[in-house]
Amino acid sequence: MKKWSVISLMFGASLFVVQPVHAKKQSQDSGNIDFGSYTCGQFLKEAANGNEEDIGVVLMWLDGYLSGVSGDTVWRPSDFTRFSERLANHCASHPSVNLLEAAKSKGIQH
């Protein structure tokens, strides 16, 4: 029972993080990110503008997507940090590359 309480609390807290980002995005555009056309340069521009919450949401989405593709269901914070750093470095060198493709190439390595 305690496990479900913790999970519920974590899910509820995540809504407070994601909701403001979503509301802000909707006021600027449709709120959608098309990862099929979202480039490393766009991602880095968001990061440079100090939109840490948006960047966090994008990185978590990418991690979830890659986990779904690979079937890896284990959360490893240190791997996530290394993945984020590799992705940022790759994007800095290749701003026109699609972010999703860059994430696939720099995917979380164990």
C-alpha positions in Angstrom: 0.0 0.0 0.0 2.8 2.4 0.8 4.3 1.8 -2.6 1.1 2.9 -4.4 0.9 6.0 -2.1 4.5 7.0 -3.2 3.7 6.4 -6.9 0.5 8.4 -6.6 2.3 11.3 -4.9 5.1 11.2 -7.6 2.5 11.3 -10.4 0.6 14.1 -8.8 3.8 16.1 -8.3 4.7 15.6 -12.0 1.5 17.2 -13.0 2.6 20.4 -11.2 5.8 20.4 -13.2 4.3 19.6 -16.6 1.1 21.6 -16.4 2.8 25.1 -16.3 5.1 24.1 -19.2 2.1 22.9 -21.2 0.1 26.0 -20.5 3.0 28.2 -21.5 3.5 26.3 -24.7 -0.2 26.6 -25.6 0.0 30.3 -25.3 2.9 30.4 -27.8 1.7 27.7 -30.2 -0.4 24.6 -30.2 1.6 23.1 -27.4 2.8 20.2 -29.5 6.4 19.3 -30.3 6.8 17.4 -33.6 9.9 15.3 -32.8 10.0 14.3 -36.5 11.1 17.9 -37.3 12.5 19.3 -34.0 16.2 20.0 -34.5 19.1 20.0 -32.1 19.4 23.7 -32.8 15.8 24.3 -31.6 16.5 22.2 -28.6 19.7 24.2 -27.7 17.9 27.5 -28.3 15.3 26.5 -25.7 18.1 25.5 -23.3 19.9 28.8 -23.9 16.7 30.8 -23.2 16.7 29.2 -19.7 13.6 27.1 -20.2 14.8 24.4 -17.9 11.4 22.9 -17.3 10.8 22.6 -21.0 14.2 21.0 -21.5 13.6 18.6 -18.6 10.3 17.5 -20.2 11.9 17.0 -23.6 14.7 15.0 -22.1 12.3 12.8 -20.1 10.2 12.3 -23.2 13.3 11.2 -25.2 14.3 8.9 -22.4 10.9 7.3 -22.3 10.7 6.9 -26.0 14.1 5.3 -26.2 13.2 3.0 -23.3 10.0 2.0 -25.1 11.9 1.2 -28.3 14.6 -0.8 -26.5 12.4 -2.4 -23.9 14.6 -1.1 -21.1 12.3 -0.5 -18.1 15.0 0.4 -15.5 15.5 4.1 -14.4 19.2 4.8 -14.0 19.7 8.5 -13.0 23.5 8.4 -13.7 22.9 6.9 -17.2 20.3 9.6 -17.8 22.8 12.3 -16.9 25.4 10.9 -19.2 22.9 10.6 -22.0 21.8 14.2 -21.5 25.4 15.4 -21.7 26.2 13.3 -24.8 23.1 14.6 -26.5 23.9 18.2 -25.7 27.5 17.9 -26.9 26.3 16.2 -30.1 23.7 18.8 -30.7 26.2 21.6 -30.2 28.2 20.2 -33.0 25.3 19.3 -35.2 22.5 21.9 -34.8 20.6 20.9 -38.0 20.3 17.3 -37.0 16.9 16.0 -35.9 16.8 15.8 -32.1 15.1 12.4 -32.1 17.7 10.9 -34.4 20.5 12.5 -32.3 19.0 10.9 -29.2 18.8 7.5 -30.9 22.5 7.8 -31.9 23.5 8.9 -28.3 21.0 6.6 -26.6 21.5 5.5 -23.0 24.4 3.1 -22.8 24.8 0.7 -19.9 
